[in-house]
Amino acid sequence: MKHIKNISAVMSLLLLFACNNANKTSDSTSEGAVSATEEGTKASTGDGEISFVDDVFDFGQIGDGEVVEHTFKFKNTGTEPVIVSRVSTSCGCTTPEYTATPVAPNQEGEVKVRFDSHGQSGKQQKIVTVVSNAKNNIQTVQLKGEVS
């Protein structure tokens, strides 16, 4: 009986600590959008502003295993430099690269996205979340199409 009480006490403590860690940000792609939102609200915003040339890229229909790459270009239309602090994706099959240096006013930066369709099938919509210090500190772009 004593062992059961001890085990119950330890399990309760573990549960308590596990619940407290639930709100911490993570780099995992399945939690990327939530983490980016939390991080974006904590980031100090400036007077920079991200304006994407296009925020949706339709890659049409591709075969299983094909790789699609697209570069989303943006311009800083604000009055202060924009620093992209994080780019996360909605799926591990999509990997981003982005301009890591400050983007001065009236200058351009980019977010390059690579989608590997291996193991994917049917209609696809991959969301990419961009977090920065801009006024519009959380922006999304997306890849969409169909894998046959």
TITI-713511 format. One record per residue: x, y, z of N, C-alpha, C, CB in turn; residue in three letters. Coordinates in steps of 0.2 Angstrom, whole numbers, plus 2048, in hexadecimal, padded with zeros to 3 digits. Atoms other than C-alpha are relative to their C-alpha. Glycine has a CB too. Layout:
BEGIN
XYZXYZXYZXYZALA/...
***
This chain:
BEGIN
8047FA8008008008008048068007FB800806MET/7FB7FB80080F80B8048038027F98057FF805LYS/7FD8008068168087F37FB8047FB8027FA7FDHIS/8067FD80580580D7EA8008078027FA7FC802ILE/8007F87FE80581E7F48068037FD7FF801807LYS/7FA7FD8038178217EF7FF8017F88067FC802ASN/80080080781481D7DD7FA8057FE7FE7F97FDILE/8057FB8018048287DD8038078017FA7FF804SER/7FE7FA7FF80D8367E48058027FA804801807ALA/7FB7FF80581B8357D77FC8017F98057FA7FFVAL/8037FF80680F8337C97FC8078007FA7FB7FFMET/8047F98008058437CF8058057FF7FD801807SER/7FA7FB80181684D7CF8018007F98067FE805LEU/7FE80080781A8477BE7FB8037FC8017F97FELEU/8057FD80480984C7B78008078017F97FD803LEU/8007F97FE80A85D7C08068037FC801801807LEU/7FB7FD80481B8607B87FF8007F88077FD802PHE/80180180781685A7A77FB8057FE7FD7F97FEALA/8057FA8028078667A78038068007FA7FF805CYS/7FC7FA8008128747AB8048017FA804801806ASN/7FB7FF80681D87179C7FC8007F98047FA800ASN/80480080680E8707908008067FC7F97FD802ALA/8017FA80380E88278C8078037FD7FD805804ASN/7F97FE8028218837888007FF7F98057FD804LYS/7FF8018078268867768047FA7FE8028077FDTHR/7FC80680282D87876C8028017F97FC7FA801SER/7FE7FF80783687775B7FD7FB7FC808800800ASP/80380580482C8687567FB8037FB7FC7FB804SER/8057FD80582286B7467F97FF8018027FD7F9THR/8078017FF81286474C7FD8068057FF7F9803SER/8027FB7FC8128727598028077FD8027FF807GLU/7FD7FA80281A87F74E7FB8068008027FF7F9GLY/8047FA80180B88A74B7FE8038077F97FE7FDALA/8017FE7F980788B75E8068048037FE7FB804VAL/7FA7FE7FE81988E7628018077FD8067FB7FFSER/7FE7F980381B89C7557FB8058027FF7FF7F8ALA/8057FB7FE80B8A475B8028038077F97FE801THR/7FE7FE7F98118A476D8078058008027FA805GLU/7F97FC8008238AA7687FE8077FD8057FC7FBGLU/8027FA80381B8B775D7FE8068047FC7FF7FAGLY/8037FB7FB8118BF76B8058038057FB7FD803THR/7FB7FE7FB8218C07768058047FD8037F9803LYS/7FB7FC80482C8C77687FE8088008017FE7F9ALA/8027F980082D8DA7697FF8027F9806805803SER/8017FE8078268E27598028077FF7F87FF7FFTHR/7FD7FA80282D8F07507FC8037FB8078007FEGLY/8047FD8068288FB7418027FD7FA801808801ASP/7FF80380782E8EF7347F97FD7FE8067FB801GLY/8078048028208E672A8027FC7FA7FB8067FEGLU/7FF8058068218D771F7FA8007FC8017F8803ILE/8058008058188D770F8027FB7FB7FF8077FCSER/7FF8058058188C77057FE8017F97FE7F9803PHE/8027FF8078188C86F27FA7FB7FF8067FE7FBVAL/80680580180D8B86F28007FC8078017FB7FAASP/8008047FA8078AE7017FE7F97FF7FC804806ASP/80280780180189E6F98037FE7F97F88007FFVAL/7FD80380680A8936EC7FC7FA7FF8087FF801PHE/8038068028008866E38057FD7FB7F98027FCASP/7FB80480480C8796DC7FC7FB7FB8057FC805PHE/8048048047FE8706D38007F98028038017F9GLY/8018087FF7FE85D6D18077FD7FF7FB7FD7FCGLN/7FA80480180E8536D48007F9802806804805ILE/8008077FE8138416D68037FF8078047FC7FBGLY/7FD8017F98178396E78087FF7FF7FD7F9802ASP/7F980080082983C6EB8048067FD8037F97FDGLY/7FD7FA80382C84C6E18018058067FB8037FBGLU/7FE7FA7FC83385B6EA7FE8067FD8077FF802VAL/8027FA80382C86C6E88048058047F8801800VAL/7FD7FA7FC83687C6ED7FD8067FD8078007FFGLU/8037F980282F88E6ED8038058057F8800801HIS/7FD7FB7FB83689E6F47FB8058008078037FDTHR/8057FB7FE82A8AA6FC8048068017FB7FE806PHE/7FC7F97FF8318BC6FA7FC8058048038027F9LYS/8037FB7FC82D8C97068048078007FE7FE807PHE/7FC7F98008318DC7077FE8038077FD8057FALYS/8017FC7FA8338E67177FD8077FE806801804ASN/8037FA8028268F47147FF8058067F97FF7FDTHR/8017FC7FA8288FB7258068058018007FC807GLY/7FA7FB7FF83590872D8067FD8047FD806803THR/7FA8027FC8408FD7378027F97FD7FE7FF808GLU/7FE80680384A8ED7337FB7FA8038077FE802PRO/8048067FE8408DC7348057FA8017FB7FE7FBVAL/7FC8067FF8488CD73C7FB7FA800804801806ILE/8048068008408BC7388047FC8068007FC7F9VAL/7FD8047FB8438B27487FE7F98007FD803807SER/80180780083B8A27447FB7FE7FA7FC7FD806ARG/8058028058328997357FF7F88028038007F9VAL/8028077FF8288897397FB7FD7FB7FD7FF807SER/80580380581E87D72E7FB7FB8048047FC7FBTHR/8058047FD80F8737318017F87FF7F98017FCSER/7FE80880281786272B8077FF8007FC7FE7FACYS/7F980280182885A72C8027FF7F98017FA804GLY/7FE8008078278587198028067FD7FA7FC7FDCYS/7FF7FA80382986A7178068038047FA805800THR/7FA7FD7FD83A87371B8018077FE8067FC7FFTHR/7FF7F980283D88671C8078028007FC804804PRO/7FA7FC7FF84C8917197FE8078008067FE7FBGLU/8027F980084B8A371C8068058017FB802805TYR/7FC7FB7FF8548B471C8018018087FE8067FDTHR/7FE8007F985D8B472D8028078028047FA802ALA/7FE7FA7FF8648C572C7FB8058008068027FBTHR/8067FB80085A8D57307FF8037F9802806804PRO/8037FE8068508DB7217FF8088017FA7FC7FDVAL/8017F97FF8528EE7207F98037FC8068047FDALA/8067FE8038438F971B8018017F87FE807802PRO/80080080783F8F87088047FA7FD8028067FDASN/7FC80680384A8E87067FC7FA801807800805GLN/8048068008458D77038037FA8037FF7FE7F8GLU/7FD8067FD8478C670C7FC7FA7FD7FF800808GLY/8038058038418B57087FF7FA8058037FD7FAGLU/8018077FC83A8A470F7FF7FB7FA7F9801804VAL/7FF80680583F8957047FD7FA8048077FF7FELYS/8038067FD8348867078017FA7FB7F8801801VAL/7FF8068048378747017FB7FB8038087FE801ARG/8058057FE8298677018027FA7FD7F98037FEPHE/7FF80780382D8556FF7FA7FC8018067FD805ASP/80680380081E84C6FA8007F88017FD8017F9SER/7FF8077FE82583A6FE7FB7FE8058077FE801HIS/8058037FB8178317077FA8048018037FF806GLY/8067FC7FF80A83F7057FC7FE7FA8028087FFGLN/8048018057FB83D6FA7FA8048017FE7F87FFSER/8067FC8007EC8476F58018078007FB7FE806GLY/7FF7F98007E98596F78048028067F9804801LYS/7FC7FE7FB7F68627018008088028087FE7FEGLN/7FF7F97FE7F787270B8058018067F9803802GLN/7FA8007FB8078767148008088028067FE7FELYS/7FF7F97FD8078867208078018027FA800805ILE/7F97FE7FE81788F7237FF8068048058017FAVAL/8017FA7FB81789B7328068048017FD7FE807THR/7FA7FC8008238A97327FF8058068018047F9VAL/8017FC7FA8268B27438068057FF8017FC806VAL/7FB7FB8008308C37437FE8058058008037F9SER/8017FB7FC8318D374C7FC8067FD807803802ASN/8047FB8048268DC73F7FA8028047FF7FE7F9ALA/8067FE7FE8168E57437FB7F97FF7FD8067FDLYS/80480680180D8D673B8057FA8017FE8007F9ASN/7FA8047FE8198CA7457FE7F87FE801801807ASN/8018078028108BA7407FC8007F97FC7FC806ILE/80380180680D8B672E8007F97FE8048057FBGLN/8008078038088A67248018017F97FA7FC803THR/80080280780C8A07137FE7F97FF8078027FCVAL/80280780180689070B8027FD7F97F97FF802GLN/80080480680A8836FE7FA7FC8008077FC800LEU/8068048017FC87A6F78007FC7F97F9803801LYS/8008048067F986D6E97FD7F98028078007FDGLY/8028067FF7F685B6E78057FB7FE7F97FF7FBGLU/7FB80580280184B6E77FC7FA7FE8047FF807VAL/8048068027FB83D6DD8047F98007FE8017F8SER/
***
